[in-house]
């Protein structure tokens, strides 16, 4: 579960889904979105999931703190400058 996961809000998962997962574990990883948990730190994800399936324990030790950068790669003003360059 990611801290910044707008498609699966942590409170909803904890309160509505987890009661049905008898052997499940609820983990929230800070400063990550829905797919960031896998994409940004794949080795850590594989360690966490592999350990859970093999041993029933959650090992998040390979995850490192992720700093969020909300700066967009492209912006609409930059698109406009490209479409309508000054002469």
Secondary structure, DSSP 8 states (H G I E B T S, - for coil): -BTT-SSS-HHHIIIIIGGG-TT-----BTT--TTHHHHT-HHHHHHHHHHHHHHS----TT----------SS-HHHHHHHHS---
